[in-house]
């Protein structure tokens, strides 16, 4: 089995100025050396990473396929569990601006544990950045639940 490198990144957080605001930041995935959607993609990191953790838990719980999404654009990740000596996940990072002809920007295969570790790292980075900031209590609760999902 060829294992692809995988890293999630978050940086440049912008915090809400009111209780109804949303945290944004640069959030992107590097899969096999390819930045997806691009390096320093601005989006809703809590939603992007939560979606990826949900896809991980679906695959870890035995589903054969799962999807996660970037929310500011036409970008999604497709995950497929593959049979190997140890649990692995095939990942496609796609753009579907043309819904009839999605384009794969990056593909790779990672160990399930490698995916879990990458996600746990980025969830912890988000928690470190947002914990204690005004108007982030719900976001901290969400990320705490996602960390618990990854450690289950």
N, C-alpha and C positions, 0 to 999 in steps of 0.2 A: 504494500500500500504506500502510495506517495502521499505525504502529509503536506498540506499547504499552510503557509503562515497565515495567522489571522489576528488582527488587533482592532479594537474599537478605540476611538479617540473622542474626547470632549474638551473644549477649551473656549475661552472668551464668553463666559456666562453673562447674560443680561437678565437682571432680576426685575420682577414686576414692581411697579410703584403703588399698586393698590391690590386689594384682596382678590379682585376678579382678573388679575393679570396672569400672563403665562411666561414661564422661563424659556428663553431661547439661548442657543449657543451654537458654536460650530461643533458638528457631530458627523463623523464619517467612519467608514470601515475600510481597513486595508486588508485585502484578501489576495494572497500570493503576490504582494508587492504592488498591487493596483489599488489606488485610492478610489473609493466609491461612496456617493456619486462623484465627488471630487474632494480633494483635500480642503478642509475648512468649510464644509457645506453647512450653511446656516439653516437650522430647523428647530423643532420642538424636541429636545433631547429626551425628556421624560417619556414622551410618546414613542419615539423611535426605538429607544432601548427597551421600553416595556413590551413593545410589539416583538422585538427580537427574543426577549426572555420567554414570552408566551410561546413562540415558535419552538424554542429549545425545549421547553417543558412538554410540549406536545410530542416532539420526537423522542425525548427521554422516556415518556410514558408509553411508547410503542407505536405511535402513529407513523405511517410511512412517509407522509409529506406534511409540510407546513409552509407558511408564508409570513413575512414581516414587511413592514412598510416604512418608507420615509414619507413625511407628510407634506413637504413643500416641494412638490414636483411629481414626476411620473416614474418613481423609482421603487422597486420592491425586491426582496430577497426570497428566493425559492430554496427550500431545504428538502432533501430526500435522504432518508436513512438508507445506508447501504450495508450489505452483508460483508463482513470481513472478520478477521481474527478477533478484533475488538470493535465495539460499536463506532461507526463512522458516519459522517454526514457530508453528502455532496451539497455544495452551495452554489447557486447562480445569482449573481448580482445583475439585475435587469433594468432596462429602461423601456417603458411602454408608451412613449409619446404617440406612436402609431400602434393602437391597440391590436391591429391585425398582424403586426410584425414586430413583436418585442425584440430588443437587441440585448444580448448578454455582454456586459462590460467586463466582468471578471467571473471566473469559475474556479472551484477548488474543492478539495476533499480534506476534511479535518476529523480528528478523533472527537467523539462526543465530549469527552472530558476536556479536550482543548477548547472546544466551543464554550463549555460551561465556565472554564477558567477565564477566558477573554471577556465573557459577559459579566462575571463576578467582579473583575477588575474595573470595568467601566461603571458598573453600578456603584461600586465603592467610591470611585472618583466623583460621581455625581453627588452622592451623599456627603462627601467631604466638602464639596463646593457649596451645597445648598443648605446644609444643616445650620440652624441658628439665624438664617437670613429672614428678614420680614416677609410675610405672606407666602412662606414656602412649606407650611406645616403639612398640607395635603400631599405635596410632592415628596416630602420626606417619608410620609406614610406609604405612598405608592412604592418608592424605591426600597423601603424596608421590607415590604411584602415580596418584591421581586427578588431581593437578596435571600429571603427565606425560601422562596421557590427554588433558587439555585442551590441552596444548601440542603434541600430535603433529601 
